[in-house]
Amino acid sequence: MTKGVTARAAVVVAALLSVATATAVPRDAMRVTVERNAGGGASAAFKFKRVPAPARDDAATGARLALVVGQRDANGAQLAALTDGALPSNEDEPRANFFFNAGTDGGRFLIDLGSAVEIAEVNSYSWHASSRAAQVYNLYASDGSAPNFDAAPDERTHPASRGWKLIATVDTRPARGEAGTQHGASVNDAGGSLGKYRYLLFDAVPTEYDDPFGNTFFSEVDVIAKK
């Protein structure tokens, strides 16, 4: 990710390279599991060996979603597609995926659960034949109680300075070969709880800058409450 990287993308990439921060969840507790289904292994069921399959009813069902930074691609779905439990049936179904506008530097979207929930894991899913399949984002969380809390930090504002905690950095790009396939990422904690939060902020950047089409096809996001 070197060609045409902008200032905001550099902030996200820096976090991917170094997540040592006072506002982050302890690194020895937080875990990010990444899996990819290639070829015949990819199906509308999004079944992986280690990443849980998408849930039809989770803590994010019915949550309020908001576009905080960036522009939705008009060829794709609305943000509501991320939490509706409906999944794409193939690798090229734009209307079943949310993605940022082509040629833009990704963006941020918010999930407001309505009240603080103890979260066991956050899972994200994507599917595309090319680089739009991969996911590159920082996941922030907040209970909204900080005096300076800002639910919609703009692109010039670091979320950690406005009451957000960096929970995890996610990068599902393979070390070698093509990224195009079905991707699943699961963020969880060895102790069984990521914390009690009302708000989740996804800060995503393109998976590549060699062409305008590097923004992820996000198919679904699940927020699983601790039982």
N, C-alpha and C positions, 0 to 999 in steps of 0.2 A: 504494500500500500504506500507507494512513493510518488506516483505521478499525480500532480495537481492537488496535493493534500492541503486543505485549508486550515485556518487557525483553530476552528472548533473541532475539526477532525483530529488535529494534533493533540488536543486535550484528551480526547477519548483514547487515542493510541497510546499516549503517555500513561494513562491508567492501566491499559492492557499490559504495558511493559513493567510498570511498578505500581503495585496496589498497596504499598506500605503507607497507610494514612491513619491518623488518629480517629477518624470517623468511620473506619471500615470495620466490618465484622472480623474477629480474629481469623487469620488465615488457616490455622490448624484445625478449625472447626468447620468452616464453610467448604462445601465441595461442589464442583461443577462437573457434571457428567455429560459427555457429548457423544452422540452416535449418528451414523449415516446409513441409510438404506439405499443401496444402489441397484439399478437394473430391475430384475424381477422381484427383488426384496421390498421394493417400494409399492405401497398400495394405499387406498383411501382409509385404511384402518390405522395407519401410522403406528404400526407395532414394532417396537425395538426390543432388544434383549435386556437392556439395563434402564433406559429411559422409559418411564411409564407412558402408556398410550394416552391420548387426550381424553379428558373426562367430559361428559356431557352436562354435568352439574357440579360446579365447584364454587369456591368463594367469590370468583370473579363474575359468575353468572348474574346478570342484572346490574353489575357495577357501572358507574359513570365513567366514560372514557373521554379524554380531551386531547386534541392536538396542541402541544405546547410550543414546539419549534418545528418549522418545516412545512412542506406542502404535500398534501395527498395527491398521488397520481390519479387523474380522472379515469384512467383505464382500469383501475383497481377497485376494491371494495371500500366501504366506509370502515371506520375504526371498529364499529360494532361487530364486524366479522371476526375480530380477534377473540371474542368471548361468547359467541353464539352457539358453540358446540358443533357447528357445521364445518365440514372439512372439504378441501378440494378433491376431486375424483381423479385428477391426473396432474402431470408436472407443468402444464401450461394452461392454467385456469385463472387468469387475472382477476376476474370478478369474485373469486372465492378467497382472495388474499388482499391484505392491506400492504401497500408499499409507498414509499416516498417518491415524489416526482423525479422523472429521469433527468439526469444531469445536475441534480442538487446534492447537497452534502448531508443527506439523511435528515435526522431531526430527533425530536423527543415527543413521546406520548405518555399520558398519565392514566393510571387506573386508580379510581377512587372507590374503595370498598364500602364506603358509607359509614363505617365505624371501625375501630381498631380490632384486628383479628390476629390471633397467634398463627403464624404461617409456618407450615412444615416444609413446603417446597414451592418453587415457581418454575414452571415448565414452559418452554417455547418451541414452536414447530414451524417448519418452512419446507417448501417443495418447489423446485424449478429445475429445468434442464441445464442451466448454466450457472454463472456466478451469483445470480440472485437467490440461489438456494442457501448459501451460507448466512450465518448470523454473526454480526460483530456489534456488541453493545455493552454499555455499563448499566447495571441495575442498581438504582437507588431506592431507598425506602424511608418513610417517615410516619410518625404517629400524629404529626401536625401540632405538637405541643410546644415547640421551640418558639420563643418570643418573636424571632425574626423569620419565622417560617414563610416560605413563598411556594405556593402550590404550582406555580407556572414560571420557573426561572428561565429567562430568555437565553439566547445563545451566547451572550456576553457574561452570563452569571454562572459561576461554578455552583452546582447544587449543594455541595458540602458547606458552602458559606451561608446557606439559607435554610438550615434545619434538616438537611437530608443526610442519610448515611449511605456510603457505598457498600452494597451487599456483595456484589460479585462483578467480575468482568467475564464476558462470554465471547468466545471466538471459535466458531465451528469449522473454519476453513481447514482443509486437509494440508498436511505438510508437503505433500506431493500429489500431483495429478489434478484432475478437474474437480471443481467444487459442486458441479451440477448433480443433484440427487435429492433425496429426502433427508432433512436434518432435524434432530431433536436435541434439546439441551435441558438439563434438569439442575436447578440450583437448590441445594438442601444443606443441612447442618448435621454433623455427626451426633449432636445431642438431641436431634429431633425437632428443633425449632429455630427458625431464622430470626425470630423476634415477633413482637406484637406491633403491627403497623396498620394504618388505614390507607396510606398512599404508596403507590409504586410508580417510579419514573424510569422509563426505558430511554436511554440516550444512545441512538444508533447511528452508525456511519456506513457508507458504502463498503462493500467487500473488496472492491477494486476500483481504480480510476482510469483504466485503459480505454474505457468507453463510457457513455452516459448511463449504462444499464447495470449498475452495481448495487442498487438498493434492494435489500432483502424482500422477498415475497413472504411476509409473515402470515402464516395460515391460522394459527391459534395460540393463545396464551392461557395457561391454567394457573390459578392460585389455589393451592391445596392447604386448607386449614388443618391445624394439628388436632387430632382426635383425642 
